[in-house]
Amino acid sequence: MIDLAPFFAARNEIIHEPALVAPTGPGTASRRQRAMDAVRTQCDDVLKFIETTIRAAATTLRTGRPRL
């Protein structure tokens, strides 16, 4: 099974951290640096998982039986 935890950890940082910063002024932009290879691998893993899920759902809909 593909470990999607690193992908979702990064996603949660991107989505939720801005909400934790007090809006006291114009603020400053800050970015977490992520290695392109790691991001690419995480995105590839998520897309593979989605593909597997969609293919399994399509098989189930066509045959009426889940493919395990």
Secondary structure, 3 states (H helix, E strand, C coil): CCCCHHHHHHHHHHHHHHHHCCCCCCCCCCCCCCCHHHHHHHHHHHHHHHHHHHHHHHHHHHHCCCCC
